[in-house]
């Protein structure tokens, strides 16, 4: 790695290290778990909505399992947001 890239990487590391949101993410296991659960639910909903041949709009509108996964993803994101903002 060249000196310029190393310096830039160091700057990025320092900036991330000083960021309170990054600190919360590193320190709070519940926050990480909420984000992971939201990602997995959204990934499942996306896979189901795009993999059934109906089209995403019809799947979201009519497939109860897609709706359940999307609701779960939204709830987990809301939970993570609340944890991130908590003192």
Protein Blocks (a to p, Z undefined) as FASTA:
>chain_A
ZZklmmmmmmmmmmmmmpmklmmmmmmmmlmmmmmmmmmmmmmmmmmmmmnonojklmmm
mmmklmmmmmmmmmmmmmmmmmmmpZZ
